[in-house]
Amino acid sequence: AGAACLVWLGCSALLSRKDEAGGPQGSAPAARADLRQAFGNGFMCNILNPKTVLFFIALFTQVVAPGTSLAALVGIVLNAFVVLVLTNPAALRGFNHWRRAVEKGVGGCLVALGVTLAIDN
């Protein structure tokens, strides 16, 4: 089931159209969420995403000692950096320019991983 899910996600990424990529569509102005709504959306996305939760659990159990508080600060700083970079108009234009290529590459990797898992099991 996991292999089939990976193949499905990969095919979805490979077959998605340009206007489905989450970028600006047509001439409609991009809706800007206020800070509270944006924080809430990001928080809920991370909390409800099992991959994110498992990643942080795996990372913290391997890297962070029980008394370490620096790791929390590093996570906050890293996430803030990503937000600042992707809200910069020039960086966002560059990201949007390469978005389709990245989606195709990730989609191909997901299909290959799913097929490899299906064959190995």
C-alpha positions as CSV (number, residue, x, y, z in Angstrom):
1,A,0.0,0.0,0.0
2,G,2.9,2.4,0.8
3,A,4.5,1.7,-2.6
4,A,1.2,2.3,-4.4
5,C,0.8,5.6,-2.5
6,L,4.3,6.7,-3.5
7,V,3.6,5.8,-7.2
8,W,0.3,7.7,-7.0
9,L,1.9,10.8,-5.5
10,G,4.7,10.7,-8.0
11,C,2.3,10.3,-11.0
12,S,0.2,13.2,-9.6
13,A,3.3,15.4,-9.5
14,L,4.4,14.3,-13.0
15,L,0.9,14.9,-14.5
16,S,0.0,18.1,-12.8
17,R,-0.7,21.1,-15.0
18,K,1.0,24.4,-14.6
19,D,-2.0,26.1,-13.0
20,E,-2.3,23.4,-10.4
21,A,1.2,24.1,-9.1
22,G,0.0,26.6,-6.5
23,G,1.4,29.6,-8.3
24,P,-0.4,32.7,-9.5
25,Q,-3.3,31.9,-11.8
26,G,-4.3,34.2,-14.5
27,S,-4.6,37.9,-13.6
28,A,-6.4,37.3,-10.3
29,P,-4.6,39.1,-7.4
30,A,-3.0,36.7,-4.9
31,A,-5.0,36.6,-1.7
32,R,-2.9,37.5,1.3
33,A,-3.7,35.9,4.6
34,D,-3.2,38.0,7.7
35,L,-0.4,36.9,10.1
36,R,-2.6,35.0,12.5
37,Q,-4.3,33.0,9.7
38,A,-0.9,32.2,8.1
39,F,0.6,31.1,11.4
40,G,-2.5,29.0,12.1
41,N,-2.4,27.3,8.7
42,G,1.3,26.5,8.9
43,F,1.0,25.3,12.5
44,M,-1.9,23.0,11.6
45,C,-0.2,21.7,8.5
46,N,2.9,20.7,10.5
47,I,0.9,19.2,13.4
48,L,-1.4,17.2,11.2
49,N,1.2,16.0,8.8
50,P,2.4,12.6,10.1
51,K,5.6,12.8,8.0
52,T,6.6,16.1,9.8
53,V,5.8,14.7,13.2
54,L,7.8,11.5,12.5
55,F,10.7,13.5,11.1
56,F,11.0,15.7,14.2
57,I,10.6,12.7,16.5
58,A,13.3,10.8,14.6
59,L,15.6,13.8,14.4
60,F,15.2,14.9,18.0
61,T,15.7,11.4,19.5
62,Q,18.9,10.9,17.5
63,V,20.4,14.4,17.8
64,V,19.0,16.3,20.7
65,A,19.9,15.5,24.3
66,P,17.1,15.7,26.9
67,G,18.3,19.0,28.3
68,T,19.0,20.8,25.0
69,S,17.0,23.9,24.3
70,L,19.2,25.1,21.4
71,A,17.5,22.7,19.0
72,A,14.1,24.5,19.4
73,L,15.8,27.8,18.7
74,V,17.5,26.4,15.6
75,G,14.2,25.0,14.3
76,I,12.5,28.4,14.8
77,V,15.4,30.2,13.1
78,L,15.5,27.8,10.2
79,N,11.7,28.0,9.6
80,A,11.8,31.8,9.9
81,F,14.6,31.9,7.3
82,V,12.6,29.8,4.9
83,V,9.6,32.1,5.3
84,L,11.7,35.2,4.8
85,V,13.3,33.8,1.7
86,L,10.1,32.6,0.1
87,T,8.3,35.9,0.9
88,N,11.0,37.9,-0.9
89,P,9.5,38.7,-4.4
90,A,12.8,38.0,-6.2
91,A,13.3,34.7,-4.5
92,L,9.7,33.8,-5.0
93,R,10.0,34.5,-8.8
94,G,13.1,32.3,-8.9
95,F,11.3,29.5,-7.0
96,N,8.2,29.7,-9.2
97,H,10.5,29.6,-12.3
98,W,12.0,26.3,-11.2
99,R,8.8,24.9,-9.5
100,R,7.7,22.6,-12.4
101,A,11.2,21.1,-12.8
102,V,11.4,20.4,-9.1
103,E,7.9,18.9,-9.1
104,K,8.8,16.7,-12.1
105,G,12.1,15.6,-10.5
106,V,10.4,14.8,-7.1
107,G,7.6,13.0,-8.9
108,G,10.0,10.8,-10.8
109,C,11.9,10.0,-7.6
110,L,8.6,9.1,-5.9
111,V,7.6,6.8,-8.7
112,A,11.0,5.2,-8.8
113,L,11.0,4.7,-5.0
114,G,7.5,3.2,-5.1
115,V,8.3,0.8,-7.9
116,T,11.6,-0.2,-6.1
117,L,9.7,-0.9,-2.9
118,A,7.0,-2.9,-4.7
119,I,9.6,-5.0,-6.5
120,D,11.7,-5.6,-3.3
121,N,8.7,-6.6,-1.3
